[in-house]
Amino acid sequence: MKLTFLGAAGEVTGSQHLLETRKLRVLLDCGLFQGARAESRRKNEVFHCQPAKLDAVILSHAHIDHCGNLPRLYRMGFRETVFCTPATADIAELMLLDAAKIQLEDARYLSRKLQSGHPPVEPLYTPEDVEGLMKRFQPLKFNEWHELSPDFRLRFHEAGHILGSAITELEIRERAEVKRIVFTGDLGRRDIPLLIDPALVQGCDVLITESTYGNRIHPPASDIKRELLRIIREAVAVGGRVVIPAFALGRTQQVVYYLNELFNEKQLPRVPIFVDSPLATRLTGVFRAHNIAMDDDVRRTLLHDKDPFGFDVLTYTASQQESMELNRMRGACVIISASGMCESGRIVHHIKHACSDERNSIVLIGYQAPHTLGRQIADRRPYLRIFDQEYPLRAKVEKLEGLSAHADAEDFQWWFSQMSADSHIGRAFLVHGEPVAAQALAEMLRDYCDEDPVIPQFGEGFEI
């Protein structure tokens, strides 16, 4: 049996790991590499797993760095089954159709920049590729074994990272010996709104674990609700607006859920609130459809509130015209819009109109990568460069960092210690993390493993 790391190895994005037995070739995740345009394009164009010869893909969850290159895998000849949870299948379809639209827009933009006579740039994939791919999806329930063959079976456990996210447990028989392999996907946190805590899984012969925040401790998520209330009250008092850049998947729904709780508790000022992101609106519909897959707090809320993602003063905008009208509104309001790092989408226009007024607040609720507009705001630059123009930053900048969906060092230690309590962890491979974070987690994991953990690099293969 061989395990080869073809993405998120020595870096964070592009999750893709190839597992080969004498009879089967299975890919764990198939994510997009994200980063500098030219380098990412080069990585995403070429597969090293022979797509047409794969027997299955096992998808941990529907974030683009884990599922985003599946349509290209299909385009390059993959025609077998993608296994995932029901919520992941529903979310992935929306995320991949949106990604296909972006691929087409990027291809057109790059083609316009080319010199005359140069062949046009092709998108990595199209909406038609997504439609073909989705016919290959087979959703599986949590905690139920499924056989790919008499010698290969899998089951999903709750990962607690986003709705539908799964830890994959594999049992593979070769030469009368059964090996247990556990792949965390992205491991979530405990006590995060909406999400069930990560499931505890028994020890294994091989562990493949993410390591994104293996070297840090997150602030508690419970502080976010109190801080949101403070920020909104302060803005209402001076007639300002609150602009919240939020990823369409996960962060938007968490913020809305907190605001819904504050509304039900009669603490929220009666101020108009808008979710201005078509993708976020569609994804919220998936959350509503899968509310049984959310945590006990949501279930208790549903006993007296039929919609945890809707209340009297909340509006989900639809058209571009409605979005533009928000920037002409007078008085206090709250606008939640994508993208989370302020690099594209409607949020850029809202920041342009809000940043120069000291009555307004811009609320950053997650990591802001270097060279993004979100990082300019986080650094409180005196001027923001938006659409090739300079705008003074006079609005308040608030940073709320308690909603990270990734396990931190304390979560990992809890999970590893429980995993090894009544069994063992044989070999461990750390992926999906920057080198410093992965190394810190490896030091921790060493105490629970039979062998020293390995931090694989791209293309490295291991016999297991």
Backbone torsions as a table, in degrees:
resi	resn	phi	psi	omega
1	MET	NA	136.2	-176.1
2	LYS	-129.2	141.0	177.6
3	LEU	-121.6	122.1	-177.9
4	THR	-122.8	133.6	-175.6
5	PHE	-99.0	114.8	-173.1
6	LEU	-116.0	12.8	177.6
7	GLY	179.1	159.9	-176.7
8	ALA	51.0	34.6	178.4
9	ALA	-113.9	109.0	-173.0
10	GLY	79.3	6.9	177.8
11	GLU	-154.9	-178.5	-171.5
12	VAL	-97.3	-35.6	-170.3
13	THR	-99.8	173.0	174.2
14	GLY	76.6	36.1	-176.9
15	SER	-52.7	123.7	-178.6
16	GLN	-169.1	116.1	-176.0
17	HIS	-135.6	127.0	-174.4
18	LEU	-101.4	124.3	178.1
19	LEU	-112.6	122.9	-176.6
20	GLU	-123.7	128.6	170.4
21	THR	-112.7	-176.0	178.0
22	ARG	-64.3	-22.2	-173.6
23	LYS	-116.9	-22.9	-172.2
24	LEU	-133.1	149.8	172.7
25	ARG	-125.7	113.5	-173.0
26	VAL	-124.8	134.5	179.0
27	LEU	-102.9	128.0	173.5
28	LEU	-93.3	109.0	-177.8
29	ASP	68.2	160.0	175.2
30	CYS	-154.7	75.6	-172.1
31	GLY	-95.3	162.6	175.2
32	LEU	-80.8	137.1	164.9
33	PHE	-73.0	135.9	-179.4
34	GLN	-124.2	145.8	-178.9
35	GLY	149.6	-145.9	179.6
36	ALA	-55.5	135.8	-169.4
37	ARG	-56.4	-50.6	-173.9
38	ALA	-66.6	-44.1	-179.1
39	GLU	-65.9	-43.5	179.7
40	SER	-63.4	-42.0	179.2
41	ARG	-59.0	-44.9	-179.0
42	ARG	-61.8	-43.6	-179.6
43	LYS	-67.1	-39.3	-173.8
44	ASN	-78.5	-21.3	-177.6
45	GLU	-71.5	-34.1	-168.7
46	VAL	-112.4	130.4	174.2
47	PHE	-102.3	147.0	177.8
48	HIS	-114.2	20.5	-175.1
49	CYS	-118.1	4.8	-178.2
50	GLN	53.8	74.4	-172.8
51	PRO	-50.0	-42.2	-175.9
52	ALA	-68.5	-16.2	-177.5
53	LYS	-102.6	4.3	177.2
54	LEU	-74.7	146.7	177.3
55	ASP	-97.3	-18.6	179.5
56	ALA	-173.6	159.7	167.0
57	VAL	-121.3	135.3	174.0
58	ILE	-110.0	116.6	-173.0
59	LEU	-103.9	122.5	-177.1
60	SER	-75.4	-40.1	178.9
61	HIS	-168.9	179.5	-166.2
62	ALA	-103.8	19.1	168.9
63	HIS	-68.9	147.0	-171.9
64	ILE	-62.6	-31.2	179.3
65	ASP	-75.6	1.0	175.4
66	HIS	-118.7	-28.4	-178.2
67	CYS	-119.8	-9.4	-163.8
68	GLY	-68.1	-14.2	178.5
69	ASN	-106.4	8.7	176.9
70	LEU	-59.3	-42.0	179.5
71	PRO	-62.5	-32.9	176.3
72	ARG	-72.0	-35.4	174.6
73	LEU	-56.9	-43.5	176.9
74	TYR	-63.7	-44.4	-179.7
75	ARG	-59.4	-31.7	-177.6
76	MET	-92.1	10.7	169.8
77	GLY	119.2	-5.1	179.1
78	PHE	-68.6	129.6	-179.1
79	ARG	-137.4	17.0	180.0
80	GLU	-96.7	-157.8	-169.7
81	THR	-97.6	141.3	170.0
82	VAL	-104.6	118.1	179.7
83	PHE	-97.8	134.3	178.0
84	CYS	-162.6	-177.9	176.3
85	THR	-84.2	163.1	-179.9
86	PRO	-58.0	-44.4	-179.8
87	ALA	-65.4	-38.2	178.0
88	THR	-61.8	-40.5	178.7
89	ALA	-60.8	-44.6	-178.9
90	ASP	-66.7	-42.3	179.9
91	ILE	-68.8	-43.3	-177.6
92	ALA	-58.1	-40.0	-179.8
93	GLU	-59.7	-44.4	179.5
94	LEU	-68.1	-44.3	-178.3
95	MET	-64.1	-40.9	-176.2
96	LEU	-74.4	-35.0	174.8
97	LEU	-64.8	-39.6	176.8
98	ASP	-65.5	-41.7	178.6
99	ALA	-64.6	-36.6	178.1
100	ALA	-64.3	-39.0	176.7
101	LYS	-61.8	-42.7	178.5
102	ILE	-64.5	-39.8	178.5
103	GLN	-59.6	-43.2	179.2
104	LEU	-64.9	-43.6	-180.0
105	GLU	-64.0	-42.4	178.5
106	ASP	-63.0	-41.9	-179.2
107	ALA	-63.0	-42.1	178.8
108	ARG	-64.7	-42.8	-179.2
109	TYR	-62.4	-47.3	-178.9
110	LEU	-66.5	-35.7	179.9
111	SER	-64.4	-35.4	178.7
112	ARG	-67.5	-25.8	-178.3
113	LYS	-82.8	-12.7	-176.1
114	LEU	-76.5	154.4	176.6
115	GLN	-69.8	154.9	-179.7
116	SER	-57.3	136.6	177.9
117	GLY	93.3	-14.3	178.6
118	HIS	-78.3	136.8	179.7
119	PRO	-61.2	144.5	-178.4
120	PRO	-64.5	154.4	176.9
121	VAL	-76.4	132.5	178.1
122	GLU	-92.2	142.8	174.1
123	PRO	-67.3	154.5	175.2
124	LEU	-59.7	-36.6	176.8
125	TYR	-162.9	170.7	-174.6
126	THR	-124.2	168.9	174.3
127	PRO	-56.9	-31.3	178.4
128	GLU	-65.7	-36.4	175.7
129	ASP	-64.3	-39.4	178.1
130	VAL	-63.0	-44.5	-179.7
131	GLU	-60.8	-42.4	177.3
132	GLY	-65.0	-41.5	-179.6
133	LEU	-61.9	-44.3	-173.6
134	MET	-62.1	-22.2	176.4
135	LYS	-70.7	-15.6	-179.8
136	ARG	-91.6	-4.7	-176.8
137	PHE	-75.6	137.7	173.1
138	GLN	-129.5	101.5	179.8
139	PRO	-71.1	140.2	177.6
140	LEU	-124.0	142.0	178.0
141	LYS	-72.6	156.1	173.4
142	PHE	-63.7	149.0	168.2
143	ASN	68.1	16.3	177.8
144	GLU	-120.9	131.1	179.9
145	TRP	-72.1	142.7	174.6
146	HIS	-132.9	130.9	-178.8
147	GLU	-93.3	122.7	169.9
148	LEU	-81.7	-30.2	176.2
149	SER	-159.9	172.5	177.7
150	PRO	-59.2	-19.7	-177.4
151	ASP	-110.8	9.2	-173.4
152	PHE	-148.4	115.0	177.3
153	ARG	-136.3	159.6	-176.9
154	LEU	-141.4	156.5	167.1
155	ARG	-148.9	154.4	-177.6
156	PHE	-103.3	143.6	172.1
157	HIS	-123.5	153.0	-179.4
158	GLU	-61.8	127.4	179.3
159	ALA	-97.2	-20.7	176.4
160	GLY	70.1	20.4	-176.9
161	HIS	-95.0	-56.1	168.7
162	ILE	-138.8	172.5	178.1
163	LEU	-55.1	126.5	178.4
164	GLY	87.0	-8.6	-175.1
165	SER	-66.5	144.3	-171.3
166	ALA	-134.6	142.8	161.9
167	ILE	-86.8	132.1	-179.2
168	THR	-101.7	127.1	174.8
169	GLU	-110.4	126.7	-179.2
170	LEU	-118.7	139.7	169.5
171	GLU	-122.1	120.6	-173.7
172	ILE	-126.8	127.3	179.9
173	ARG	-102.9	125.1	173.3
174	GLU	-138.2	127.5	179.1
175	ARG	51.6	48.2	175.5
176	ALA	68.6	7.8	178.2
177	GLU	-114.5	132.5	-179.7
178	VAL	-101.1	126.8	175.6
179	LYS	-107.6	137.8	174.8
180	ARG	-105.3	126.3	179.8
181	ILE	-122.4	132.8	178.1
182	VAL	-121.4	127.5	177.2
183	PHE	-117.3	117.9	-175.2
184	THR	-71.5	-20.7	-162.5
185	GLY	59.7	-134.8	171.3
186	ASP	-101.3	117.3	-178.8
187	LEU	-79.4	135.2	-177.9
188	GLY	-89.7	-169.3	-178.2
189	ARG	-110.4	165.8	172.6
190	ARG	-88.4	148.5	172.5
191	ASP	61.9	41.4	174.8
192	ILE	-102.2	138.9	-177.7
193	PRO	-57.6	141.6	177.0
194	LEU	81.5	-36.4	-166.0
195	LEU	-96.6	140.7	171.6
196	ILE	-69.8	142.1	179.8
197	ASP	-60.5	152.7	176.5
198	PRO	-55.8	138.9	178.5
199	ALA	-74.5	147.7	173.4
200	LEU	-85.6	132.1	-176.7
201	VAL	-120.5	141.1	179.1
202	GLN	-66.0	163.6	-178.5
203	GLY	-56.9	170.2	-172.7
204	CYS	-151.8	168.1	175.9
205	ASP	-79.5	-34.4	-179.6
206	VAL	-136.9	128.0	176.1
207	LEU	-116.3	128.3	172.0
208	ILE	-114.1	112.6	-174.2
209	THR	-126.5	143.5	171.3
210	GLU	-69.2	166.2	-176.7
211	SER	-146.8	23.8	-169.9
212	THR	-50.8	-48.9	-178.3
213	TYR	-118.9	42.8	179.8
214	GLY	-69.8	-6.6	-177.0
215	ASN	-121.8	20.8	-179.6
216	ARG	-149.1	164.9	177.6
217	ILE	-116.0	128.3	178.9
218	HIS	-80.4	148.0	168.9
219	PRO	-67.3	156.4	-177.0
220	PRO	-66.4	140.4	179.8
221	ALA	-66.8	-25.1	-177.0
222	SER	-61.3	-23.6	179.8
223	ASP	-69.7	-24.1	-173.8
224	ILE	-61.5	-45.2	-177.4
225	LYS	-59.7	-45.8	179.6
226	ARG	-64.7	-40.2	-179.6
227	GLU	-69.3	-39.3	176.5
228	LEU	-59.0	-43.7	179.9
229	LEU	-61.8	-44.8	178.9
230	ARG	-59.6	-47.6	-176.8
231	ILE	-62.4	-43.1	-178.7
232	ILE	-67.6	-42.3	179.1
233	ARG	-61.4	-42.0	-180.0
234	GLU	-64.9	-39.4	179.6
235	ALA	-68.4	-41.5	179.8
236	VAL	-62.4	-37.3	-178.1
237	ALA	-61.3	-28.5	-178.4
238	VAL	-112.3	7.0	179.3
239	GLY	74.2	27.3	-179.0
240	GLY	-96.1	172.3	177.1
241	ARG	-112.2	151.7	178.1
242	VAL	-111.6	120.3	-179.9
243	VAL	-110.2	123.8	-175.7
244	ILE	-120.7	103.1	171.6
245	PRO	-70.2	128.0	-176.9
246	ALA	-147.6	136.9	175.2
247	PHE	-60.2	141.8	-175.8
248	ALA	-62.6	-31.2	-178.4
249	LEU	-104.1	116.7	173.0
250	GLY	96.9	-68.0	-174.5
251	ARG	-64.8	-44.4	-179.7
252	THR	-58.1	-47.0	-177.9
253	GLN	-65.7	-36.0	178.5
254	GLN	-66.1	-44.3	179.4
255	VAL	-63.6	-44.9	179.6
256	VAL	-61.8	-39.1	179.9
257	TYR	-62.9	-43.2	176.6
258	TYR	-62.1	-43.5	179.8
259	LEU	-65.0	-36.3	176.8
260	ASN	-63.6	-40.8	176.7
261	GLU	-62.7	-44.4	179.0
262	LEU	-62.8	-37.2	177.4
263	PHE	-64.5	-46.8	179.9
264	ASN	-63.6	-31.5	178.9
265	GLU	-82.7	0.6	179.1
266	LYS	60.4	31.5	175.5
267	GLN	-100.3	-24.0	-174.4
268	LEU	-75.4	127.1	174.5
269	PRO	-57.3	150.1	-179.1
270	ARG	-80.4	83.2	-176.1
271	VAL	-125.2	139.8	179.0
272	PRO	-65.6	134.3	-179.3
273	ILE	-123.5	136.0	-176.5
274	PHE	-128.2	134.7	164.8
275	VAL	-100.2	110.0	-173.3
276	ASP	-111.9	73.5	178.8
277	SER	-160.5	109.8	179.7
278	PRO	-56.7	-39.9	179.9
279	LEU	-66.1	-43.4	178.3
280	ALA	-60.4	-38.2	178.7
281	THR	-63.8	-44.9	179.4
282	ARG	-65.4	-40.7	179.8
283	LEU	-66.9	-34.8	176.7
284	THR	-62.6	-32.9	174.2
285	GLY	-61.4	-36.2	176.5
286	VAL	-66.9	-41.6	177.6
287	PHE	-59.6	-43.2	178.5
288	ARG	-61.6	-39.5	-177.6
289	ALA	-70.6	-23.0	-176.7
290	HIS	-116.2	33.8	-176.7
291	ASN	-64.9	-20.3	177.3
292	ILE	-68.0	-19.8	-179.0
293	ALA	-89.6	5.5	-179.1
294	MET	-100.4	178.7	-167.6
295	ASP	-78.3	179.0	-175.4
296	ASP	-63.8	-33.1	178.2
297	ASP	-60.1	-42.2	178.5
298	VAL	-64.9	-43.4	-179.8
299	ARG	-61.9	-39.3	177.2
300	ARG	-66.8	-39.9	178.4
301	THR	-60.9	-39.5	-177.8
302	LEU	-65.2	-17.2	177.5
303	LEU	-67.9	-26.5	-178.8
304	HIS	-128.0	-3.7	-178.4
305	ASP	-139.6	110.5	-173.4
306	LYS	-71.5	-15.5	-179.3
307	ASP	-139.8	99.0	179.1
308	PRO	-69.8	-6.1	-178.5
309	PHE	-115.9	24.0	178.5
310	GLY	-155.1	139.4	176.2
311	PHE	-155.4	172.3	-165.0
312	ASP	-54.5	-39.8	-172.8
313	VAL	-96.0	7.4	-178.4
314	LEU	-100.4	132.4	178.0
315	THR	-127.6	133.0	171.2
316	TYR	-96.3	113.0	-179.3
317	THR	-76.2	155.7	-178.4
318	ALA	-117.7	-59.5	-170.7
319	SER	-87.1	162.1	174.6
320	GLN	-64.0	-33.7	179.0
321	GLN	-62.8	-43.2	177.6
322	GLU	-61.4	-39.5	178.9
323	SER	-62.5	-44.7	-179.7
324	MET	-64.1	-35.5	-179.0
325	GLU	-66.4	-26.2	178.2
326	LEU	-59.9	-35.0	-177.7
327	ASN	-77.9	-7.0	175.2
328	ARG	-102.8	-1.4	179.5
329	MET	-68.3	148.3	173.5
330	ARG	-106.8	150.7	178.4
331	GLY	89.7	179.6	-175.2
332	ALA	-72.0	145.8	173.6
333	CYS	-164.2	169.1	176.1
334	VAL	-124.8	129.7	179.3
335	ILE	-123.3	120.6	176.3
336	ILE	-109.0	122.0	-172.6
337	SER	-150.6	155.2	179.3
338	ALA	-96.0	153.0	13.5
339	SER	-99.5	166.9	-174.7
340	GLY	-66.8	-24.7	178.7
341	MET	-104.9	11.4	172.2
342	CYS	64.8	26.0	-175.3
343	GLU	-90.9	-22.2	-178.2
344	SER	-158.5	173.0	176.8
345	GLY	85.9	-171.8	-173.5
346	ARG	-68.1	-24.8	-177.4
347	ILE	-60.5	-31.4	-178.4
348	VAL	-62.2	-42.0	178.7
349	HIS	-66.1	-39.3	-179.9
350	HIS	-66.0	-38.7	177.8
351	ILE	-67.4	-40.9	178.9
352	LYS	-56.2	-41.4	-177.3
353	HIS	-81.4	-19.5	-173.9
354	ALA	-103.4	-23.2	-165.4
355	CYS	-69.1	-23.1	-173.0
356	SER	-92.5	1.8	-177.5
357	ASP	-109.4	119.6	-175.8
358	GLU	-67.2	-13.7	177.0
359	ARG	-75.7	-19.3	-174.4
360	ASN	-88.6	162.2	176.4
361	SER	-131.2	137.6	171.7
362	ILE	-110.0	122.5	-173.2
363	VAL	-109.6	112.9	178.2
364	LEU	-95.2	124.8	-173.7
365	ILE	-117.9	23.1	177.6
366	GLY	-168.1	179.6	-179.8
367	TYR	-61.8	138.6	177.7
368	GLN	-116.1	113.1	-174.9
369	ALA	-68.5	153.1	176.2
370	PRO	-55.8	148.5	174.7
371	HIS	71.5	10.2	175.4
372	THR	-99.4	161.6	174.9
373	LEU	-62.0	-36.1	177.2
374	GLY	-59.7	-37.9	178.0
375	ARG	-68.7	-38.4	175.9
376	GLN	-56.9	-42.9	-179.8
377	ILE	-68.5	-44.9	-179.7
378	ALA	-59.7	-36.3	178.8
379	ASP	-80.0	-2.9	-179.7
380	ARG	54.0	48.2	175.5
381	ARG	-59.8	142.9	-179.5
382	PRO	-63.5	-28.7	178.0
383	TYR	-132.9	142.1	176.6
384	LEU	-107.1	135.9	176.8
385	ARG	-94.5	111.4	-177.1
386	ILE	-131.2	124.0	-178.7
387	PHE	51.9	43.8	176.2
388	ASP	63.9	23.5	174.0
389	GLN	-130.3	156.0	179.5
390	GLU	-98.4	131.7	178.4
391	TYR	-126.5	130.4	179.4
392	PRO	-66.8	139.1	177.5
393	LEU	-97.2	99.7	177.8
394	ARG	-111.0	-16.9	179.2
395	ALA	-65.1	153.7	173.3
396	LYS	-65.9	146.1	175.0
397	VAL	-117.4	120.0	178.9
398	GLU	-113.3	137.4	179.1
399	LYS	-118.7	118.1	178.0
400	LEU	-118.3	112.4	-169.5
401	GLU	-113.4	17.0	-174.8
402	GLY	-88.8	1.1	-174.5
403	LEU	-102.7	14.5	176.8
404	SER	-55.7	135.2	-177.9
405	ALA	-90.5	-1.6	-178.7
406	HIS	-94.5	142.5	172.5
407	ALA	-55.9	143.6	172.5
408	ASP	-105.0	-173.2	-174.4
409	ALA	-58.9	-38.4	-179.9
410	GLU	-69.1	-39.9	177.0
411	ASP	-63.0	-44.2	179.1
412	PHE	-60.7	-44.5	-177.9
413	GLN	-62.7	-42.8	176.2
414	TRP	-58.7	-45.4	-174.6
415	TRP	-70.8	-44.8	179.4
416	PHE	-63.3	-42.9	-176.9
417	SER	-64.7	-39.3	177.5
418	GLN	-69.5	-37.4	-178.8
419	MET	-63.2	-37.6	-175.1
420	SER	-95.5	-0.6	-172.6
421	ALA	-61.7	-47.3	-176.2
422	ASP	-110.6	7.9	-177.9
423	SER	-147.2	-138.9	178.1
424	HIS	-151.9	163.5	168.9
425	ILE	-115.1	117.2	-177.7
426	GLY	-74.2	-90.3	177.2
427	ARG	-102.8	149.2	179.5
428	ALA	-133.7	140.0	177.8
429	PHE	-124.5	129.7	-177.0
430	LEU	-106.0	121.9	-177.3
431	VAL	-126.7	-179.3	171.7
432	HIS	53.1	52.5	177.3
433	GLY	-161.8	150.1	171.7
434	GLU	-67.2	155.3	-174.0
435	PRO	-53.3	-41.1	-177.6
436	VAL	-65.2	-44.1	180.0
437	ALA	-66.1	-43.9	-179.5
438	ALA	-63.1	-40.7	-179.3
439	GLN	-66.2	-39.7	178.7
440	ALA	-63.5	-41.5	179.7
441	LEU	-69.2	-35.3	177.4
442	ALA	-60.9	-39.2	178.4
443	GLU	-61.9	-40.5	178.0
444	MET	-67.9	-46.6	-174.0
445	LEU	-67.0	-24.4	179.9
446	ARG	-55.5	-32.6	-179.1
447	ASP	-69.7	-17.1	-175.4
448	TYR	-111.9	-1.7	-172.9
449	CYS	-108.2	153.1	173.7
450	ASP	-73.8	-29.8	-179.4
451	GLU	-127.3	161.1	177.3
452	ASP	-61.8	132.8	178.4
453	PRO	-61.6	151.5	-178.5
454	VAL	-113.8	137.5	172.8
455	ILE	-108.0	93.7	-173.9
456	PRO	-73.0	155.3	174.6
457	GLN	-107.1	166.3	-176.3
458	PHE	-55.2	130.9	175.9
459	GLY	86.5	-7.4	-179.8
460	GLU	-72.3	138.1	178.7
461	GLY	-120.7	149.0	-176.7
462	PHE	-138.0	134.0	171.3
463	GLU	-79.2	131.3	-176.7
464	ILE	-130.3	NA	NA
